[in-house]
């Protein structure tokens, strides 16, 4: 967060009302699973909860003031009752040693008796041993402690962990709500055409869309789309393309591919897929059954790319599968069923 603003985002207001009432009545769950797509504001919502638990000048709607000492300490991640677990640079997961250390810290009572909050982000990066250690903490919670598990892939969490958490679902907002917020957040730097394009590329997630606009993300994704269209038209090679993607943003590419395929499916089923004639033409070439199967492959790859799999091999497999899909579609067109 770039400013001490702990106001829930517009599309989170209804959920916030429920959470604020739980805090007011001192019945907020010990373990909360804040789940939703990338760029929908999960981390922001977790920060809003954290600050509200400590703020001494909360507003009538339960939100933190953003200016008291406690709020500023939350903003700088320096509060004595605040703990954050995330994947260390160069690592694939959150190890059991980090979970055990966190559990020990949570057992120590704050000198002023106030709440302690631990944010685990992303929670789906916990390894098996870490999950088992965390379950013990959840089953025997220290009074006044709260675990906020943030995840874009809640289905990747162990069922035993999911079932012990109160789930707070953060969905992407309706497009008009998203665009309204993006106009304000971008301070008029982009016109509606650019905002709409970024929002589509971000699968409707406003924070991700703003991130794409602030970087070269829109141009990069346009290159990715051109690469797939080139392969569809017999140009380009999958192996060097996979190497370039792996150097840039392998997980981002697989996430983008999944959304791009969804746009193809919508077009194939009769919906509009923007003004891209190449995309519309390609959609009509691909039988829905074959496209469905490839979407399932992309979904599996989305799980693998966040795990221990070799990311370059995952991408190569998807690109080779894309070429195979087009070949099968071509044969089906030449030999239609009678």
N, C-alpha and C positions, 0 to 999 in steps of 0.2 A: 504494500500500500504506500502510495506516495505522499499521503497527507493523513493527519490524525482524524479520519472520518470513519466512524464506526456505525454508520447508518446502513441497514440492509439495503440491497439493491431493490429497485421497484418490483421486480417479479418474485422477491423473497419476502415481501411484506406479510402475506397471509401466514406463512410458516413462522415468521418472526413473532407474530402475535401469540401463537401457541407456545413457542419457546419462552417468551418473556413472561407469560402467565405461570409457566412451570418454575421459573426462577423466582418470581414474586412469592409463590407459595412454598418455596424451598423443596420442590419435588422434581428438579431437573435430574434426568437419568445419570447414572455414574458413567456409562459408556455410550457414546453417541456415534453413529456411523453417518457421516455427512457424504452422501453419494450423489453423483450426477456427471454429465458429460464434461469433457475438458472445456474450460472457458465459460462455464455457467456461473462461477462465483463461489465455489465451495470454500476456498481458503478465506475469502473475505467474510463469509458467513461464520466460519470458525473464529476469526479474529473478533467479530462482533460479539459472539457469545463470551469469549475470553475476557474482553474489556468490560462487558456488562457485569460479569461476576465480581469484578474488583472495583469498578468505578464507584466513587463516593457521591457522585452528583448525577445519578441516572435521571433521564427524562421520564415523563409520565408514560411513554410507550415502552419503557424498559431499556432504551438504548443508552450506550455510554456517552459521556459528554465530549470525549476526545481531547480534553485540555488539562485534566487534573494530572497529578504526578503518576498515579497508577496507570492511567490511559497512555501516557507518554512512555512509560516503562514497557507496556505491552507492545507499543509501536516499535520500540527499539529491541524487543525481545530480551529485555534486561530485568524483567520482574522476577523477584525471588521465588514466586510460586508458579513460574512458567517454565515448561520443559518442552522441547521440540525434538522429535525423532525423525530423521530422514536419511535417505541413502547417501553415504559418503562418496565423494568424488572418486571415480575409478572402481566403485563397488557395484554389485548387482542387486544386493538386498540389504535389509536391516538385520544385523546379526543378533543372536540371542544375548550376547554380552551387553549390548546396548539396552535391550529390554530389561534385563536383570538390574542394570544400573538404574534405569528409570523406576522400576518397582521399589527399589530401596529408597530412592528420593521421595517417592509418594508416601512412604510410611512415616516420614518425619513430619511432625506437626508444625505448621507455620507458627512463628512466634506470636502473631496476633490472632491465631485461630481461624484465619480466613482461607478461602478456597485455594486449591492447587489444581492446575490445569496442564495436561500433557496433550500435545497435538502430534499425531503420528501421520505423516504425509510423505508419500502415499502409503496407506495401510496395506495395500496389496503387495508391497515390497517386503513385508515380513516373511522370513523363511519359516519352515515348519516348526523348528525348535523355538523360534521367537514367538510364534502363535501360541504354542503350548505354554510358554512362560507367561504370556500376556493373559491367557485364560485364568491362570491362578490369581492374578491381580484383579481381574474382573469379578471372579467368584467370591473373593474376599476383599472387597474394596475398603480403602481407608476413608473414614468419614470426611466429607468436605473435598474429596478429590474427584476430578472429572477427566475422562479420557475422550478425546475428540479424534476419531479415526476418519481421515479424509481419503476418498477413493473415487477414481473415474471408472474403476472396474470392480465393483463390489462382488460380481459373480466370481471373481478370482480369489476372493477370501474364503477361508475354510468355513463350511456351514456351521460348525460349532462356534466359531467366532461371530458370524453374522447373527445367529440366533440369540446371542447374549447382548446384542447392542440395540438401542433404540434408533431406528433408521429415520434420518431426515433427508428427504429427497429434494435435491435442487435441480429442477428441470430448466431447460433452455426456454426463454420466454417466447411469446408470440412475436412475429416479425415486426409488427408496428411498435410494440413495446421496446423491442431490442433497438430498432432504428432511432426511436426517440431518445433513448439513453445514449446511444452512440453519438448522435449529433451533439449532445451536451458534453459528453466525455472528450470528444475530439475538438471541441471549441471552434467548430466551423471550418476546420482545416481541410475537410473532404466533402465533396458533393454527394448527393444521395446515390448516384450511380456507383461511385467508389464504395460507399458504405454497404450498399446492397450486394455488390460483388464480393466484398470481404466477408459479409455475413453468410453468404451462400457457401463460400470456400471453408468457412469455419463451422459448417453444419448447423447454423442457427445460434451459435454460442457467441454472445456479444463481446466478452472479454478477450476471447481468442481472436475475434475479428479485429478488434482494436490493436491487438499485438501484431497481427499480420500487416495492418496498415502502417504501423510505426516502424516496421522493419521492411525487408524486401520479400516478405512472405507471400504476398500476392503474386509477384513476378516469378518466384520460385515455383509456386503451384501451377502457374500458367505453363512453365517449362515442363513440369511433370505431365500435365495433360497433353502437351504437344508430343512428348516422348511416347506416350501410349498410343496416340493417334498415328504417329510415325510407324510404330510397330504394327499397328492395324493395317497400314498401307504398304507393308513390306519393306520399310526403311528402318535402319537402326539395328543394333545388336543388344540382346538382353544383358549379357555379362558385363560389358563396360558401363552400361546404364546402371546396373545394380551397384557397381563399385562406386560410381559418382553419388548415388543416393545414399549409400552407406557412409560415405565421408561427410555428407551434409546432415541429414536428419532422418535416419531409418524409421524410427517409431512414428515421427510425424508423417512420413510418406505413407506408411501402412494405414494410419488413421485417415489421411486424406483420400487414399484409394478407396477405402470403404465408403466414404461419403460420395465420392465421384461415381462409384458403381450404383449407389442408391439413386443418383440423378439419372443414370442410364436406365435403370429399372422403371423409374417414374415416366420417363419419356417412352420407353417400350410399351408401357401400359396405357399410354395415351395422354399423360400429363405433359406440361411444358417443361423443358430443361434449359431455359434461358434462350438466348438468341444465337447460340453457337450452332451453325448449320452442320459442322463436322460432327459434333456430338449427336445431333438428331439423326443424321445419316447413319452413324455407327450403331446407334440404338436399334434402328430398324433392321440392321444386318444380323443382329444377335437374337436367336430364339430365346424366349423367356426362361425355358427350362435350363438351358445351358448357362445363361447368365445367373440364374438362381444358384446353380451349383458353384459357380466361381465366387459369388458373394459369400457363400458358406466357407470357401477356402480362405478368403480374405479375413473373415471373422476369426477363423482358427489361427491365422497368421498374426492377427492383432493380439491374441493371447500369448503366442510364442515369442513375439518380438520384445515383450516385457519380461520374459523369463530368461532362462539360461541358454536358449538357442543361439546359434551363430546368425547374427542379424543379416549379414551379407548373403548367406545361403537362403534365408527366409525370403529375401527380396528377389534373388535369382529365381527361386522356385515360383514365385508369383508371376514374374515376367515371362518365364517359360510357359507357365500355365495359361497366361493371357494369349500368347501366340498359339498354343494348342487349342484354346477356346475358339479363336478366330478360324483356325483350320477346320475344326469340326463344324462351325457355322457355315463355312464355304461348302463343305461336302453335303451338308443338309440342304443347302440352297440348290445344289446341282441334282440332288436325288430326293426331291420332295416325296413325302408319303402320299400314297394314293388311297 
